[in-house]
Amino acid sequence: AYQNAVTYARERLQGRSLTGAKAPDKAADPIIVHPDVRRVLLTIRAFNEAARAMVVWTALKSDVAHRSSDPKDRQEAALALGKPGQTSDEIVQALSVALRDPDKSVRGTAALSLGRIGEKGVPPLIEALCKGDEEHNADLVIGLAQAGRPAVGPLIGVLESQNHAAVSSASVALGMVGRPAVSDLVVALEDKSPQVRSFAWIALAQMGENAREAIPAIRSR
């Protein structure tokens, strides 16, 4: 589209340049000589080149995270991929794979990076939490707590699981999320499942002062 726009701007004749005719042998100058047209074209070009650079950078970091023989390099790549605002499916997929890395430090960094991404990073963290790898759960809890509000609903859903380690970890993560989780946990106190109600209480208890707004609902029970 950018190349077509440039070609059109070079061929379309309209008006004269502010600094004098650039095509005196023609009825008018090509519109590419006009400052505002050049500004628009340069803006498009800048966005295109930045997007291409981001694609190359993402591909490079993904390759390092998956294929480097050095755990430190894989960890650094996973950390770089988790910058806030980087929510492409390719980045989430790369970090999801890194969650299964044989090195604990790489797995932990991948979990934290997915949490920093936010909403799109939550599903792979929840999936990993429900698989029952208790040794890895602490990293997943931190990642889910980092995700904040987008993780609350999925975490409350985990409270219904038959996987006790996952349920306990989900409760801890909800407590770490703090105030953004309070209103949902208050609703969970009325859940038909005794397990969900019990772990909702535990999560609220972990919050301390952050659960203050839940006190009226608790007193009314």
Contacts in CASP RR format, 6 or more apart in sequence:
PFRMAT RR
TARGET T0000
AUTHOR 0000-0000-0000
METHOD contacts of the structure
MODEL  1
AYQNAVTYARERLQGRSLTGAKAPDKAADPIIVHPDVRRVLLTIRAFNEA
ARAMVVWTALKSDVAHRSSDPKDRQEAALALGKPGQTSDEIVQALSVALR
DPDKSVRGTAALSLGRIGEKGVPPLIEALCKGDEEHNADLVIGLAQAGRP
AVGPLIGVLESQNHAAVSSASVALGMVGRPAVSDLVVALEDKSPQVRSFA
WIALAQMGENAREAIPAIRSR
1 44 0 8 1.000
2 41 0 8 1.000
2 44 0 8 1.000
2 45 0 8 1.000
2 48 0 8 1.000
5 41 0 8 1.000
5 44 0 8 1.000
6 32 0 8 1.000
6 41 0 8 1.000
9 30 0 8 1.000
9 31 0 8 1.000
9 32 0 8 1.000
9 37 0 8 1.000
9 41 0 8 1.000
10 30 0 8 1.000
10 32 0 8 1.000
11 30 0 8 1.000
12 30 0 8 1.000
12 31 0 8 1.000
13 23 0 8 1.000
13 26 0 8 1.000
13 27 0 8 1.000
13 28 0 8 1.000
13 29 0 8 1.000
13 30 0 8 1.000
13 31 0 8 1.000
14 28 0 8 1.000
14 29 0 8 1.000
14 31 0 8 1.000
15 28 0 8 1.000
15 29 0 8 1.000
15 31 0 8 1.000
15 34 0 8 1.000
16 22 0 8 1.000
16 28 0 8 1.000
16 29 0 8 1.000
17 29 0 8 1.000
17 33 0 8 1.000
17 34 0 8 1.000
18 34 0 8 1.000
18 35 0 8 1.000
21 29 0 8 1.000
22 29 0 8 1.000
22 30 0 8 1.000
22 33 0 8 1.000
23 29 0 8 1.000
23 30 0 8 1.000
31 37 0 8 1.000
32 38 0 8 1.000
32 41 0 8 1.000
58 81 0 8 1.000
58 86 0 8 1.000
58 88 0 8 1.000
58 90 0 8 1.000
58 91 0 8 1.000
58 94 0 8 1.000
59 90 0 8 1.000
61 77 0 8 1.000
61 80 0 8 1.000
61 81 0 8 1.000
61 94 0 8 1.000
62 77 0 8 1.000
62 81 0 8 1.000
62 90 0 8 1.000
62 91 0 8 1.000
62 94 0 8 1.000
64 73 0 8 1.000
64 74 0 8 1.000
64 76 0 8 1.000
64 77 0 8 1.000
65 74 0 8 1.000
65 77 0 8 1.000
65 78 0 8 1.000
65 81 0 8 1.000
65 94 0 8 1.000
65 95 0 8 1.000
65 97 0 8 1.000
65 98 0 8 1.000
65 106 0 8 1.000
65 110 0 8 1.000
66 74 0 8 1.000
66 94 0 8 1.000
66 97 0 8 1.000
66 98 0 8 1.000
68 74 0 8 1.000
68 77 0 8 1.000
71 101 0 8 1.000
71 103 0 8 1.000
71 105 0 8 1.000
71 106 0 8 1.000
74 98 0 8 1.000
74 101 0 8 1.000
74 103 0 8 1.000
74 106 0 8 1.000
75 103 0 8 1.000
75 105 0 8 1.000
75 106 0 8 1.000
75 109 0 8 1.000
78 95 0 8 1.000
78 98 0 8 1.000
78 101 0 8 1.000
78 106 0 8 1.000
78 109 0 8 1.000
78 110 0 8 1.000
78 113 0 8 1.000
79 109 0 8 1.000
79 112 0 8 1.000
79 113 0 8 1.000
81 91 0 8 1.000
81 94 0 8 1.000
81 95 0 8 1.000
81 113 0 8 1.000
82 91 0 8 1.000
82 95 0 8 1.000
82 112 0 8 1.000
82 113 0 8 1.000
82 114 0 8 1.000
82 116 0 8 1.000
82 117 0 8 1.000
83 116 0 8 1.000
84 116 0 8 1.000
84 117 0 8 1.000
84 118 0 8 1.000
85 117 0 8 1.000
86 117 0 8 1.000
87 117 0 8 1.000
87 118 0 8 1.000
87 119 0 8 1.000
87 120 0 8 1.000
89 120 0 8 1.000
91 117 0 8 1.000
92 114 0 8 1.000
92 117 0 8 1.000
92 120 0 8 1.000
92 121 0 8 1.000
92 124 0 8 1.000
95 110 0 8 1.000
95 113 0 8 1.000
95 114 0 8 1.000
95 117 0 8 1.000
95 121 0 8 1.000
95 124 0 8 1.000
96 110 0 8 1.000
96 114 0 8 1.000
96 124 0 8 1.000
98 106 0 8 1.000
98 107 0 8 1.000
98 109 0 8 1.000
98 110 0 8 1.000
98 113 0 8 1.000
99 107 0 8 1.000
99 110 0 8 1.000
99 111 0 8 1.000
99 114 0 8 1.000
99 124 0 8 1.000
99 125 0 8 1.000
99 128 0 8 1.000
99 136 0 8 1.000
100 107 0 8 1.000
101 107 0 8 1.000
101 110 0 8 1.000
104 135 0 8 1.000
104 136 0 8 1.000
104 139 0 8 1.000
107 136 0 8 1.000
107 139 0 8 1.000
108 136 0 8 1.000
108 139 0 8 1.000
108 142 0 8 1.000
111 125 0 8 1.000
111 128 0 8 1.000
111 136 0 8 1.000
111 139 0 8 1.000
111 140 0 8 1.000
111 142 0 8 1.000
111 143 0 8 1.000
112 139 0 8 1.000
112 142 0 8 1.000
112 143 0 8 1.000
112 146 0 8 1.000
114 121 0 8 1.000
114 122 0 8 1.000
114 124 0 8 1.000
114 125 0 8 1.000
114 143 0 8 1.000
114 147 0 8 1.000
115 121 0 8 1.000
115 122 0 8 1.000
115 125 0 8 1.000
115 143 0 8 1.000
115 144 0 8 1.000
115 146 0 8 1.000
115 147 0 8 1.000
115 151 0 8 1.000
116 143 0 8 1.000
116 146 0 8 1.000
116 147 0 8 1.000
117 147 0 8 1.000
118 146 0 8 1.000
118 147 0 8 1.000
118 148 0 8 1.000
118 150 0 8 1.000
118 151 0 8 1.000
119 147 0 8 1.000
119 150 0 8 1.000
121 147 0 8 1.000
122 144 0 8 1.000
122 147 0 8 1.000
122 150 0 8 1.000
122 151 0 8 1.000
122 154 0 8 1.000
123 154 0 8 1.000
125 140 0 8 1.000
125 143 0 8 1.000
125 144 0 8 1.000
125 147 0 8 1.000
125 151 0 8 1.000
126 144 0 8 1.000
126 151 0 8 1.000
126 154 0 8 1.000
126 155 0 8 1.000
126 158 0 8 1.000
128 136 0 8 1.000
128 140 0 8 1.000
129 137 0 8 1.000
129 140 0 8 1.000
129 141 0 8 1.000
129 144 0 8 1.000
129 158 0 8 1.000
129 166 0 8 1.000
129 169 0 8 1.000
129 170 0 8 1.000
130 158 0 8 1.000
130 161 0 8 1.000
130 163 0 8 1.000
130 166 0 8 1.000
132 163 0 8 1.000
132 165 0 8 1.000
132 166 0 8 1.000
134 165 0 8 1.000
137 165 0 8 1.000
137 166 0 8 1.000
137 169 0 8 1.000
138 169 0 8 1.000
140 169 0 8 1.000
140 173 0 8 1.000
141 169 0 8 1.000
141 172 0 8 1.000
141 173 0 8 1.000
141 176 0 8 1.000
142 176 0 8 1.000
143 173 0 8 1.000
144 151 0 8 1.000
144 155 0 8 1.000
144 170 0 8 1.000
144 173 0 8 1.000
144 177 0 8 1.000
145 151 0 8 1.000
145 173 0 8 1.000
145 175 0 8 1.000
145 176 0 8 1.000
145 177 0 8 1.000
148 177 0 8 1.000
148 180 0 8 1.000
148 181 0 8 1.000
149 177 0 8 1.000
149 180 0 8 1.000
149 181 0 8 1.000
151 173 0 8 1.000
151 177 0 8 1.000
152 174 0 8 1.000
152 177 0 8 1.000
152 180 0 8 1.000
152 181 0 8 1.000
152 184 0 8 1.000
153 184 0 8 1.000
155 170 0 8 1.000
155 173 0 8 1.000
155 174 0 8 1.000
155 177 0 8 1.000
155 181 0 8 1.000
156 170 0 8 1.000
156 174 0 8 1.000
156 184 0 8 1.000
156 185 0 8 1.000
156 188 0 8 1.000
156 196 0 8 1.000
156 200 0 8 1.000
157 170 0 8 1.000
157 196 0 8 1.000
158 166 0 8 1.000
158 167 0 8 1.000
158 170 0 8 1.000
159 167 0 8 1.000
159 170 0 8 1.000
159 171 0 8 1.000
159 188 0 8 1.000
159 193 0 8 1.000
159 195 0 8 1.000
159 196 0 8 1.000
159 199 0 8 1.000
159 200 0 8 1.000
160 193 0 8 1.000
160 195 0 8 1.000
160 196 0 8 1.000
161 167 0 8 1.000
161 170 0 8 1.000
167 195 0 8 1.000
167 199 0 8 1.000
168 199 0 8 1.000
170 199 0 8 1.000
171 199 0 8 1.000
171 200 0 8 1.000
171 202 0 8 1.000
171 203 0 8 1.000
171 206 0 8 1.000
172 203 0 8 1.000
172 206 0 8 1.000
174 181 0 8 1.000
174 185 0 8 1.000
174 200 0 8 1.000
174 203 0 8 1.000
174 206 0 8 1.000
175 181 0 8 1.000
175 203 0 8 1.000
175 204 0 8 1.000
175 206 0 8 1.000
175 207 0 8 1.000
176 206 0 8 1.000
178 207 0 8 1.000
178 210 0 8 1.000
178 211 0 8 1.000
179 207 0 8 1.000
179 210 0 8 1.000
179 211 0 8 1.000
179 213 0 8 1.000
181 203 0 8 1.000
181 207 0 8 1.000
182 204 0 8 1.000
182 207 0 8 1.000
182 210 0 8 1.000
182 211 0 8 1.000
182 213 0 8 1.000
182 214 0 8 1.000
183 213 0 8 1.000
185 200 0 8 1.000
185 203 0 8 1.000
185 204 0 8 1.000
185 211 0 8 1.000
185 214 0 8 1.000
186 204 0 8 1.000
186 214 0 8 1.000
186 217 0 8 1.000
186 218 0 8 1.000
188 196 0 8 1.000
188 197 0 8 1.000
188 200 0 8 1.000
189 197 0 8 1.000
189 200 0 8 1.000
189 201 0 8 1.000
189 204 0 8 1.000
189 217 0 8 1.000
189 218 0 8 1.000
189 221 0 8 1.000
190 197 0 8 1.000
191 197 0 8 1.000
191 200 0 8 1.000
204 211 0 8 1.000
204 214 0 8 1.000
204 218 0 8 1.000
205 211 0 8 1.000
END
